[in-house]
Amino acid sequence: MKTTRIILSISFLLLFPLVLKAQHKYEREYRIKSETIQQSAQEFIDSIGSDSKIKWYKEISLNDITIEAKFKHDKKKFSIEFDTLGILQDVEFVIKKREISSAVYNKIEHKLDSLFQKWKFQKIQTHFKGRNKDIITSINNNEPTASIKVSYEIVLKGKALGNTQLYEITFNEQGEIRGILQIIQDKADHLEY
Amino acid sequence: MNIRIKLLLVFFILISSKDICAQTQTRIGFLPSINYNHEINKVWEVNFKFESRHFVFDKSTSQSGVFKYKYSLSDVSALVGRKVGLNSKVVLGVLTRMEPDAVSYRTIQQFIFQNKIENFRVAHRIASDQTFSSTEPTEFRLRYRFSAEIPLSGLIVDVKEFYFKFNTEALNSIQDNEYDLELRAVPNIGYVINEQNKIELGLDNRFVSFIDNQTRFTSWVTINWFL
């Protein structure tokens, strides 16, 4: 998540009682020019046929460097990640909760109710993983093909043990929880004082 | 035109806006500050600030401007903040104002909340304060400040990156049954030195005595160090 600087990893199995390991997430991103983008990445984005301006970013983390394209397509905010060779890594786009099938949504809701006393969505993103061709088809049809691996990344405000925090929770296509991160927000003393 | 270029243009227009104020009393000075913030735990934090004012230029309506250094005052404040929501806090504190021939005291109450609009981080501050002095009647103020931070590279402000910050504030005051209004516009360019330290250079433009009185314009060159 780009809104975060430091994220504490928490085991989703041992959700609140045990914080297994605290990690500092190092990430930097820069805007880069489209001329510097690998042709394969450029072609993939072109094949989606978005009318909006494509903004390219280079993202540097401790483990790797990725190239990210951000744009709007079909009224959805897309973020598509490539490695430095232009090979597709991840496709994510913002959706509304009603776009999740009701059976899966009910499962997610049930899980969130069990984890938090109170919770509220901030953002829901769908992730597509699969072959380039299938991803393009899925985006164009607004429906993932059978070969696409779908997951949901949810950012929410959750109250647990009387404490309200921001969380990033990942669910698989069946609505089973796959990961939970507590988001530590950046210091904002220069805005507040 | 890129939004950041537009904002930088606004910044430079504000810098050159002093000519607009040819008819008002205009003062220019330096306003350095050190701002130390410490999180005691997840809920409580303390903030200490030292700020001093130094005039270098003074021009009243009847005479031409004079470049002359003059020390004005120093403020020392101590605030205690308590988180009341994910992005909101209540802050209480005191400030001591030390002038060459007088000392005054201020009590401060603030409610601050922040959110994010796309790449902009914004904060709202609703505050009241009361200034007590042995030489003047107590002054009561009610103020609202809006602050926005815009990264100048990438989507968020990282270490060793610059940002643009803009504060604007409206201050209502009542002193001795006289109401007054002050408006402030403060563009800043900031730099994140490391996780703990930020430095900002800006212009604190203040239009004082909007109602009834002779409007006074003061422009401070601010240098803020947040640690």
Interface residues (C-beta under 8 A of the other chain):
Chain A: K2 T3 R5 E27 R28 E29 Y30 R31 Y57 K157 N163 T164 Q165 L166 Q185 D186 K187 A188 D189 H190 L191 E192 Y193
Chain B: N35 N37 K42 N47 K49 L79 G81 G85 L86 N87 K89 I112 Q114 K116 R121 V122 A123 R125 S147 E149 S153 G154 L155 I156 V157 D158 V159 E161 K165 G190 K198 E200 N224 F226
